[in-house]
């Protein structure tokens, strides 16, 4: 079936393609309208790398047409500049393609952390640990005891990253659209993979809690790096009397989750009381290798290997703790190990600080790069984020043996 042609004040989109003469005339006669209308078509998907199959013709039609646009400078101040119509159009197409790419790549990192916007190089989060007087009753006329607090702070640093894309005039003139699309798609994929990997490495504290503990540490109380996971008593603090790491507890069946629950019951909040937790909101993070075992535990109504109707699996669909959420990632298999797993309420403990959200900037032909090397279009994506822990009792590591996952090369 033929694609229906849409008309936007003489600019034809779809069917036989774009009416380049009308597009050029619109850019020359009404630059502001050209920018607004083409952006609207890009946002709707009418103009894309799939519909603009002849970039060479588009380049020839718009490269010498100047339009005025408003863009932020390095200080964030909006300024009017004059540039070629082609990179304005191509830039909009690239931004749309990169944004669409984000949505196509599945991630789980955002389910493990609370996001925070802060441009500071080092963010300091104060955690006031309540010190209750433990008064069981206050007699009439007596002063109510004041709750004191010990001032404890946690630091979250930054990690700057980004990539640049450069497209030569020759690439466009030869209409090598496949190469351009692959590189544009790589921008969003690289950014997504980088942040997802960083997030998972931090919530698993692979470096700070490895066999040879070293920076970067996800847990930095009062600015000093400390291992988040430990099998030692009262480590990393006295609110974990049995530690935050369970050894010799490979995930095989529901008994291993019971061992995890038993450990969590020993943990204490800032008042020295059992943690106020909803077990049906817990998360189990696991490598993909353990996926079938996790599914078996999650879906088994009865304890596997039993037939008694009374042997209800407490972590199964009819169990008391049925609401826990399994999250699997091949990142753990590839960059950590295939046996360690994690359980708890990570969002109550981890903060992912964004000093700079994904920022995509495009440039056209009015640059030194075009003069030197005929770079007709440039795009740069940048981001700056880091993950830090503000507590240590809401997220527990379980090992199949006694050896912690090996830290990958930075």
Secondary structure by P-SEA (a helix, b strand, c coil): cccbbbbcccccccccccaaaaaaaaaaccaaaaaaaaaaaaaaccccccccccaaaaaaacccbbbbbbbbccccbbbbbbbbaaaaaaaaaaaaaaaaaaaaccccccccbbbbbbcccbbbbbbbccccccccccccccccbbbbbcbbbbbbbbcccbbbbbbcaaaaaacaaaaaaaaaaaaaaaaaaaaaaaaaaaaacccccccccccccccccccbbbbccccccccccccccccccccccccccaaaaaaaaaaaaacccccccccccccccbbbbbcccaaaaaaaaacccccccccccccccccccccccccbbbbbbccccccccccccccccccccccccccccbbbbbbcccccccccccccbbbbbbbcbbbbbcccccbbbbbccccccccccc
